[in-house]
Amino acid sequence: MTLEDLKSMDKEFLTAKEAAEFLQMDPQALRYTARMAPQLLGFPVICFQNEGKVTWHCKVPRRALISYIEHGKPWVLPDAVTT
């Protein structure tokens, strides 16, 4: 998957598998890092566990990942969103 592929998508969130494919890393490594040390990634992640299940799911905001790749700095929410 290329950056252009990522930009042309119309969905807001990527699965861990999709993001890992783009980042050329193991999806499980991305899930583990997202849960245990998300600050090491440089982009936000959403991790959740469905009630009664033992597996974790992680989603990556597509636009935040693109911003991180293009600008090389962590994603920060605009003031209008945080206030």
C-alpha positions as CSV (number, residue, x, y, z in Angstrom):
1,M,0.0,0.0,0.0
2,T,1.3,3.5,-0.9
3,L,0.7,6.9,0.6
4,E,-1.5,7.7,-2.5
5,D,-3.6,4.6,-1.8
6,L,-4.0,5.7,1.8
7,K,-5.0,9.2,0.7
8,S,-7.6,7.9,-1.8
9,M,-9.4,5.8,0.8
10,D,-12.8,7.2,1.9
11,K,-12.9,5.6,5.4
12,E,-11.7,7.4,8.5
13,F,-10.1,4.6,10.4
14,L,-7.7,1.8,9.3
15,T,-7.6,-1.6,10.9
16,A,-4.3,-2.6,12.5
17,K,-3.7,-4.9,9.6
18,E,-4.2,-2.1,7.0
19,A,-2.0,0.3,8.9
20,A,0.7,-2.3,9.5
21,E,0.7,-3.1,5.8
22,F,1.3,0.5,5.0
23,L,4.0,0.8,7.7
24,Q,5.6,-2.5,6.6
25,M,5.4,-4.0,10.0
26,D,3.7,-7.0,11.7
27,P,0.1,-6.3,12.6
28,Q,0.5,-7.9,15.9
29,A,3.5,-5.7,16.7
30,L,1.4,-2.7,15.9
31,R,-1.5,-3.9,18.1
32,Y,0.9,-4.7,21.0
33,T,2.7,-1.3,20.8
34,A,-0.7,0.5,20.5
35,R,-1.8,-1.1,23.7
36,M,1.4,-1.0,25.8
37,A,3.2,2.1,24.6
38,P,1.2,4.2,22.1
39,Q,3.4,7.2,22.6
40,L,6.1,5.4,20.6
41,L,4.0,5.3,17.5
42,G,3.8,9.1,16.9
43,F,0.1,8.9,15.7
44,P,-3.0,8.2,17.7
45,V,-4.6,4.8,18.0
46,I,-7.8,3.5,19.4
47,C,-7.7,0.2,21.2
48,F,-10.7,-1.6,22.6
49,Q,-11.8,-5.0,23.8
50,N,-15.3,-6.3,23.1
51,E,-17.2,-7.2,26.2
52,G,-16.6,-10.8,27.2
53,K,-13.8,-11.3,24.7
54,V,-10.1,-11.7,25.3
55,T,-8.9,-10.2,22.0
56,W,-8.0,-6.6,21.5
57,H,-8.8,-4.5,18.4
58,C,-6.9,-1.4,17.3
59,K,-8.0,1.3,14.9
60,V,-5.7,4.0,13.4
61,P,-7.2,7.4,12.3
62,R,-6.2,7.5,8.6
63,R,-5.7,11.3,8.4
64,A,-3.6,11.4,11.5
65,L,-1.3,8.6,10.0
66,I,-1.0,10.5,6.8
67,S,-0.1,13.7,8.7
68,Y,2.5,11.9,10.7
69,I,4.1,10.4,7.5
70,E,4.1,13.7,5.6
71,H,5.2,16.0,8.4
72,G,7.2,13.6,10.7
73,K,5.7,14.9,13.9
74,P,3.0,13.6,16.2
75,W,-0.6,14.4,15.5
76,V,-2.1,17.1,17.7
77,L,-5.9,17.9,17.7
78,P,-6.7,21.4,16.6
79,D,-7.8,23.7,19.5
80,A,-11.4,23.8,18.1
81,V,-11.7,20.1,18.7
82,T,-10.2,19.9,22.2
83,T,-12.1,22.8,23.7
